[in-house]
Amino acid sequence: MRSQVLVKRYAQGLISSAKDEKEFESLRHQLREFQHLFSAQKNLQDVLISPFLPLTKKTEIVAQILAEIPLKGKAGRFLLLLVENNRLPLLPDILDRLPELWNEEQGIATFIVNSVIPLNDTQKKRLEEKLLKLEKRPVSLSYRIDPSLVAGLSIKKGNIVYDASLQGELESLKRKISEG
């Protein structure tokens, strides 16, 4: 739980530093590139996460990496901030939260739609229209395939889950039966 609070704080701090969507997308892209490099280098991960390596050495290593790859200004400073606070392992979670928090900052409700099979364009449009009416503000939908669903949809907005799946109905029925 504590790590999710930290993830949100760092993500919001990064978002508040972006002056517009173009800069936000640039920051996000640069940080994703670093994340790909970082996740591909197991030795680098071990060194930068190690509790035995002094913080000054970790900062030096990241500064050398930043000199070699094209990370500009804010993205580089953000990475150094994560290293200095021993929060670099949070980077993947921060990157995952950025689009949702950016949309929230812009007044757009973000939904994650899970389904067993891909929805066609007509279904997506109808769902978006219904959520637009429900929210009374612009919405952004991300679609994911979830083979664990039996049928139907599961729609998530933040911590709220709208479960319109057969699996959800069966779970609800099971709970009602067990409660008597």
Stockholm file with secondary structure:
# STOCKHOLM 1.0

chainA/1-180         MRSQVLVKRYAQGLISSAKDEKEFESLRHQLREFQHLFSAQKNLQDVLISPFLPLTKKTEIVAQILAEIPLKGKAGRFLLLLVENNRLPLLPDILDRLPELWNEEQGIATFIVNSVIPLNDTQKKRLEEKLLKLEKRPVSLSYRIDPSLVAGLSIKKGNIVYDASLQGELESLKRKISEG
#=GR chainA/1-180 SS CHHHHHHHHHHHHHHHHCCSHHHHHHHHHHHHHHHHHHHHCHHHHHHHHCSSSCHHHHHHHHHHHHHHTTCCHHHHHHHHHHHHTTCGGGHHHHHHHHHHHHHHHTTCEEEEEEESSCCCHHHHHHHHHHHHHHHTSCEEEEEEECTTCCSEEEEEETTEEEEEEHHHHHHHHHHHHHHC
#=GC SS_cons         CHHHHHHHHHHHHHHHHCCSHHHHHHHHHHHHHHHHHHHHCHHHHHHHHCSSSCHHHHHHHHHHHHHHTTCCHHHHHHHHHHHHTTCGGGHHHHHHHHHHHHHHHTTCEEEEEEESSCCCHHHHHHHHHHHHHHHTSCEEEEEEECTTCCSEEEEEETTEEEEEEHHHHHHHHHHHHHHC
//
